[in-house]
C-alpha cells in the first residue's frame, strides 16, 4: 500500500500534502481553520474527488471546534456559511457536496447533544469518512484485479491514485493489489496538461511503490493505442450521472474516443460517492474553468506570448457509449444500468464479471 497520504488529522489540525510542489518537494500545509482548507482545495494543494470530500468533512470539524456556542442549534446555524464556502470551491466534483450533506445529516440528527459532544461527533465522522474511503478504494481494487494479467500494459490519465483519495486510489487500486500479488505489468501514465498531474503525481507515486511506470506526452496516447500494445485504459471520475456519462479531467473524452476507435476497453473507477443520480446527463454537469495562467505558464515560467488568450477547462464529459464498464466498491457494471438505479445500494444486483 502507498504510504504517502494526501491528508491527515493530528492534534486537532488538518495537514494537507502540498501536491503543487511534488515531486521535487514533500511538504504539508498545516490548517487550523476551514478557510485554509478551502483555499488548499481551490489552489490544488489537494485535489482528486475523494480527497477533497475528506478535506471538506475535516474542514467542517475544524470550523465547529473554533465556534463558541451555548446550544448545538446555534452551532448548526453558524456552520451554514461554512458548508456553502466549501461546496463552492470545486463545482464539478460531487464528493464535496456528498461529504457536506453527510455532515449536515449527522448534525441535524444530534442537536439534542451538548455542543462539546456534537463537536466530538463531527470530528469522529470526518475521520470515519477517511477510513471508509480507504476501504472503498481497496474494494474497487479487488473488483479491478481480474483485469490484470501477467505482462499486461495499462494506460491511465491524470491522477486517480492514493494522492487523490484516502489511500490506494480508485484507478490505481488494482495496480497496487496486482503488485502485492506479484503480477507483472506496466503502466503508461499520460502527463495530463496543463497542471501535469500524471507526470508529477501518478508517475511519482507509482514509481515510489515499485510499479513499472512509463510517462507519456498526452498526444502520444493515440499512437500507442493504435499499435495495439495497450490492453486496457482505466481512469477515475469526479462525477458520474444518471445516464452513465462521466466527468473527469480534461482530455479523458479524447482518450475514450481513441479507445472506441481502436477497440481497447475503457474502464472508469468510480466510488459510489461520486455517482450523482440527480443529474440526468453529462450536459448538465457544471464544468470548472480555471485561470489561463495554468496554460500559459509552467510553475511561473511563461511558455506563451504575453497577452495571448487561453481556454482552461478543468474537466470534460465522456458519454456513456464510450465507457466499457464502471467499477465501484460494490462491483463492476455497465454505464447504462445507472438509469435503472433508484438507490445506490442496488448497484450490487447489476454486477459484471470482468
FENVEN-V919528 format. One record per residue. N is the residue number from 1. RES is the residue in one small letter. SS is DSSP state (2 for helix, 1 for strand, 0 for the rest). PSI is psi in whole degrees, -180 to 180 (999 if undefined). D_LAST is the distance of its C-alpha to the last C-alpha in whole Angstrom. Layout:
n: [N/N]
res: [RES/RES]
ss: [SS/SS]
psi: [PSI/PSI]
d_last: [D_LAST/D_LAST]
//
This chain:
n: [1/2/3/4/5/6/7/8/9/10/11/12/13/14/15/16/17/18/19/20/21/22/23/24/25/26/27/28/29/30/31/32/33/34/35/36/37/38/39/40/41/42/43/44/45/46/47/48/49/50/51/52/53/54/55/56/57/58/59/60/61/62/63/64/65/66/67/68/69/70/71/72/73/74/75/76/77/78/79/80/81/82/83/84/85/86/87/88/89/90/91/92/93/94/95/96/97/98/99/100/101/102/103/104/105/106/107/108/109/110/111/112/113/114/115/116/117/118/119/120/121/122/123/124/125/126/127/128/129/130/131/132/133/134/135/136/137/138/139/140/141/142/143/144/145/146/147/148/149/150/151/152/153/154/155/156/157/158/159/160/161/162/163/164/165/166/167/168/169/170/171/172/173/174/175/176/177/178/179/180/181/182/183/184/185/186/187/188/189/190/191/192/193/194/195/196/197/198/199/200/201/202/203/204/205/206/207/208/209/210/211/212/213/214/215/216/217/218/219/220/221/222/223/224/225/226/227/228/229/230/231/232/233/234/235/236/237/238/239/240/241/242/243/244/245/246/247/248/249/250/251/252/253/254/255/256/257/258/259/260/261/262/263/264/265/266/267/268/269/270/271/272/273/274/275/276/277/278/279/280/281/282/283/284/285/286/287/288/289/290/291/292/293/294/295/296/297/298/299/300/301/302/303/304/305/306/307/308/309/310/311/312/313/314/315/316/317/318/319/320/321/322/323/324/325/326/327/328/329/330/331/332/333/334/335/336/337/338/339/340/341/342/343/344/345/346/347/348/349/350/351/352/353/354]
res: [x/x/x/x/x/x/x/x/x/x/x/x/x/x/x/x/x/x/x/x/x/x/x/x/x/x/x/x/x/x/x/x/x/x/x/x/x/x/x/x/x/x/x/x/x/x/x/x/x/x/x/x/x/x/x/x/x/x/x/x/x/x/x/x/x/x/x/x/x/x/x/x/x/x/x/x/x/x/x/x/x/x/x/x/x/x/x/x/x/x/x/x/x/x/x/x/x/x/x/x/x/x/x/x/x/x/x/x/x/x/x/x/x/x/x/x/x/x/x/x/x/x/x/x/x/x/x/x/x/x/x/x/x/x/x/x/x/x/x/x/x/x/x/x/x/x/x/x/x/x/x/x/x/x/x/x/x/x/x/x/x/x/x/x/x/x/x/x/x/x/x/x/x/x/x/x/x/x/x/x/x/x/x/x/x/x/x/x/x/x/x/x/x/x/x/x/x/x/x/x/x/x/x/x/x/x/x/x/x/x/x/x/x/x/x/x/x/x/x/x/x/x/x/x/x/x/x/x/x/x/x/x/x/x/x/x/x/x/x/x/x/x/x/x/x/x/x/x/x/x/x/x/x/x/x/x/x/x/x/x/x/x/x/x/x/x/x/x/x/x/x/x/x/x/x/x/x/x/x/x/x/x/x/x/x/x/x/x/x/x/x/x/x/x/x/x/x/x/x/x/x/x/x/x/x/x/x/x/x/x/x/x/x/x/x/x/x/x/x/x/x/x/x/x/x/x/x/x/x/x/x/x/x/x/x/x/x/x/x/x/x/x/x/x/x/x/x/x/x/x/x/x/x/x]
ss: [0/0/0/0/0/0/1/1/1/1/0/0/1/1/1/1/1/0/0/0/0/0/0/0/0/0/0/1/1/1/1/0/0/2/2/2/2/2/2/2/2/2/0/0/0/0/0/0/2/2/2/2/2/2/2/2/2/2/2/2/2/2/2/2/2/0/0/0/0/0/0/2/2/2/2/2/2/2/2/2/2/2/2/2/2/2/2/0/0/0/0/0/0/0/2/2/2/2/2/2/2/2/2/2/2/2/2/2/2/0/0/0/0/0/2/2/2/2/2/2/2/2/2/2/2/2/2/2/2/2/2/2/2/2/2/2/2/2/2/2/2/2/2/2/2/2/2/0/0/0/0/1/1/1/1/1/0/0/0/0/0/2/2/2/0/0/0/0/0/0/0/0/2/2/2/2/2/2/2/2/0/0/0/0/1/1/1/1/1/1/0/0/0/0/0/0/2/2/2/2/2/2/2/2/2/2/2/2/0/0/0/1/1/1/1/1/0/2/2/2/2/2/2/2/2/2/2/0/0/0/0/1/1/1/1/0/0/0/1/1/1/0/0/0/0/1/1/1/1/0/0/2/2/2/2/2/2/2/2/2/2/0/0/0/1/1/1/1/1/0/0/2/2/2/1/1/0/0/0/0/0/2/2/2/0/0/0/0/1/0/0/0/2/2/2/2/1/1/0/0/1/1/0/0/0/0/0/0/0/0/0/0/1/0/1/1/1/1/0/2/2/2/0/0/1/1/1/1/0/0/1/1/1/0/2/2/2/2/2/2/0/0/0/2/2/2/2/2/2/2/0/1/0/0]
psi: [142/140/-20/115/148/-23/144/155/121/133/43/34/156/130/120/124/122/95/-11/-25/-8/151/0/-33/134/111/154/144/124/123/128/11/164/-29/-37/-37/-44/-44/-36/-34/-44/-40/10/21/-36/136/172/127/-51/-40/-41/-22/-45/-46/-40/-41/-42/-33/-38/-42/-44/-46/-43/-39/-27/2/131/110/158/-18/148/-30/-34/-36/-45/-45/-41/-21/-16/-48/-25/-45/-47/-42/-44/-41/-34/-10/-44/98/-22/-43/124/-16/-31/-50/-40/-46/-41/-43/-37/-43/-39/-47/-42/-46/-48/-35/-20/30/-14/-16/164/157/-40/-46/-40/-41/-40/-42/-39/-44/-44/-37/-41/-43/-33/-39/-41/-45/-43/-39/-40/-42/-41/-44/-44/-38/-39/-42/-39/-36/-21/-27/-39/-18/-22/112/156/133/21/163/128/141/141/168/144/-148/108/43/-162/-33/-15/2/-165/-12/148/-38/178/-67/-28/-8/-43/-30/-46/-40/-38/-40/-43/-34/1/15/133/126/165/154/131/117/118/142/-36/76/152/-11/-6/43/-32/-43/-47/-33/-58/-50/-37/-52/-34/-41/-43/-30/-1/20/138/103/138/130/138/137/143/-37/6/-18/-46/-41/-40/-36/-39/-32/-14/22/2/127/-38/160/138/133/170/-165/146/-24/133/132/-178/-38/7/1/150/130/127/-179/140/131/-16/-42/-46/-45/-40/-41/-42/-39/-44/-44/-36/11/43/129/137/110/148/125/116/108/147/-21/-18/4/124/99/-8/-19/129/-38/166/-22/-21/-5/127/129/120/135/130/175/137/-23/-24/-26/-41/-11/158/113/51/8/119/132/0/159/147/135/-8/142/156/144/129/73/131/-24/161/173/129/115/149/-25/-16/-4/122/-47/154/128/118/179/-9/0/179/143/165/143/-37/-18/-21/-36/-20/-3/126/-25/131/-22/-23/-6/-35/-28/-6/19/144/154/113/999]
d_last: [23/25/29/30/29/30/32/34/37/40/43/43/42/39/38/36/35/36/33/36/37/34/34/38/39/37/39/39/40/42/42/44/44/42/43/42/39/39/40/38/35/37/38/34/35/32/29/25/25/24/27/30/29/30/33/34/34/36/38/39/40/42/44/44/46/48/50/53/53/55/52/49/49/50/48/45/48/48/44/44/44/42/39/40/41/37/35/37/36/33/33/29/27/27/26/30/31/28/30/34/33/32/35/37/36/37/40/41/40/43/46/48/47/50/49/48/46/44/44/42/40/39/38/36/34/33/33/30/28/28/27/24/23/22/21/18/17/17/14/12/12/11/8/8/9/6/7/10/12/16/18/15/16/15/17/18/21/23/23/20/21/23/26/25/24/25/23/20/19/16/15/16/15/13/15/18/16/15/19/20/18/20/17/19/18/19/19/21/22/24/28/27/31/33/33/31/28/26/29/31/28/24/26/28/26/24/27/28/25/26/23/23/23/25/27/27/29/27/29/27/24/24/26/23/21/23/24/20/20/17/13/12/14/13/16/17/19/23/22/20/22/22/21/18/20/20/23/22/25/27/25/22/22/24/21/19/21/21/17/18/21/20/16/14/11/12/11/13/13/15/17/18/22/21/21/24/24/28/27/27/26/25/29/30/29/32/31/33/36/37/40/41/42/38/38/42/42/40/41/44/45/46/44/45/48/50/50/47/45/41/38/36/33/31/28/26/24/21/21/18/18/17/14/10/9/11/10/12/14/13/10/7/9/11/14/16/16/18/21/21/21/24/23/20/20/19/15/14/15/13/9/6/4/0]
//
